[in-house]
Amino acid sequence: MREVHVFLSPRIYDNNTNVVEGLQKNDTHVTRLDIREKDYTCAVREHRTCMLAHHVADGNNDDDDDDDDASSRWDPFLCLAFEDTLAGVTAARHAGMCVIAIASNHIELDRMELSAHVVTLSMSEVLERFGVQNYYQIQYLPYVIRLHVLAETKVGYPTSLLDTLRGRFLKHNNLCSGDKSNNGHGNGGAAEEDLVELDPHARRIIPREILGIKPDSLADVYINNVGWTKDHIASWRLNSKDFEQDIIRMFARLYKTDQMRGFITSGGTEGNFAGLWWNRDYLCQHQSKDKKFPILVTSNETHYSISKAAQQLAMEGRLVQTTKTGEIDCDDLSRVLDAILLREGSDTDNPPTVLMNVNVGTTQTGAMDNVPRVYELLMKKIGTGNFTIHMDAALMGAVLPILHPFGEHVNYFEDLGVTTLAISGHKFFGSTCICGLCLTTEDFLNACFSKRDTDVRYLTGLHDITPSGSRSGFNALSFHNTLCGLYLHTDAHRLKDIVAQCYMNVDYFLSGLTKILERENMTDYIIHPEFSLTVCFPRPSQHLTKKYQLMPVSMPNFKKHESHGDLVEYAGVCILLNLDKNRIDKFLADYALDRQSDSLGTKSLADSK
């Protein structure tokens, strides 16, 4: 992350060339600094100037966010110094930096222990202590150290976090007695004999190792990204918003736009809610003269979170039919838009407004709506400025910029009218923390909230345009680590390799599945939309469905096969990196046996029990 700058003393720099090269390959600023030639304070000042220049280049020079404010918020602790002399440690600490001392022996280690934040005997010991497995993770070290320092000095809200609490407290009996008088004793009126050590072995009141949370790790710190991504408040510094902003920059690079803004959500549902909320208010405030809410238009294959958000936002909705693969039927969309115009009237002074939701990867079949065609219809029938488009790309948002399904040089925001975009972090990206993104542009965001007061009065500098307010700062760190592991902070080469492998797995799965269903002349019942990572096929027995945790899918019986009614019961498999050839072969072998048993009118042993 560009805010982090690593400084190494000459000896450490020269003796750890692999670390230096690793940092440089991961676009981390690295400087060899000799305190006899240059002062740390000057070096930090130069880096701050560079960061302020980036701050302006990113478009963060809003009227309420001037350079003086940005300068005062900039934290020199993000400059990480590796030093091997007491003089170097002292100079770096004086400059406000995060200091890790690498001592040559135990005598020097003891001398530097009071001045440095961390003291070790080697670089490898530093990496091992903090669990660093890749050089890009070195950028987390200042945050790990700073968050623990802030947590230890925090006296405001929240003052008591039982997950991390140690100490001596009143005995239960004395609390229940109702005697709260101060008998001249300290400790809030309690005598020394009234106190009991709840954790006599220096363990937490609520131990969390069973959950895989190591003491003193980032997962062991309360990190709350309250409010908007860019907001920094002096009374709450236990956050990971620098990483959150870096995630937005990664996606701006991936989607090739320099106007991208957004925030980390709790998942795709919150991303969809935020997108619909912002779009609704934009259309209501800026386009509708009578402040009437827009009509939400979406397909019948849309994720349920869209209809749930529509109910919460009190929006009227219209459903559009889909094709047999789950893609929106643009002919039916045209009819729906005509019906809206007919009912609402075509008053040019106050035309109806439409909030269009498009799906790029439906839940059941992974189908992509034809966004260019949808945009064309909206322009033709509803008119410029009277509609917005929210794109639900929970799964496929990760691969859209790599696949280019709508053209290689298409900018979704500028060329296709997309105003908001929701992506999940735990689907294709596979973050173990449930999270996601809601992305938009600076211009749209300003237009949405230009006429509204979003200030939080009791927290100076905080504006909140997120649905949840408080958001997990650890989830942002976890997602950032995932994205860096895919090299989105550089050229995204690992993500591109993984996308290619996923589609190879899809082809392999389709080939084997086709051979099985050819025997029954049932290949027409394989559903695989173009670009989809999902394959749907006739549902196997309950036993096999449960064993492989297959997704149940019900689709219209377009073929009108005599053995089916109006709906065909399918199973769906989303084929990602974990579904390799060995696992595919094992599943297809079981599926072939299952189909054979079904054709003979027999049941599997498991289903017969």
ABEGO torsion letter per residue (X at the ends): XAABBBBBBAAAAAABAAAAAAAAAAGBBBBBBBAAABBAAAAAAAAAAAAAAAAAAAGABBAABBAAAAAAABBAAABBBBBABAAAAAAAAAAGBBBBBBBABAAAAAAAAAABABBBABAAAAAAAAGBABAAAAAAAAAAAAAAAAAAABABOBABBAAABBEBBBBAAAAAAGBABBAGBBGGGBBAAABBBABAAGBBABBAAAAGBBBGBAAABBBBBBEBAABBBAABABBAAAAAAAAAAAAAAAAGBAABBEBBBAEAAAAAAAAAAAAAAAAAAAABAAGBBBBBBBBAABBAAAAAAAAAAGBBBBBBBBBAAGBBBAAAAAAAAAAAAAAAEABAABBBBBBBBBBBGBAAAGBBBBAAAAAAAAAAAAEBGABBBBBBBAAAAAAAAAAGAAEAABBAAAAAGBABBBBBAABAAGBABBBBBBBBBAAAAAAAAAABBABBAABBGBBBABAAGBBBAAAAAAAAAAAAAAGAABAGAAAAAAAAAAAAAAAAAAAAAAAAAAAAGAAAABBBBBGBABBBBBBBBAAAAAAAGBBBBBBBBAAGBAABBABBBBBBBBBBAABBAAAAAAAAAAAAAAAAAAAAGBBBAAAAX
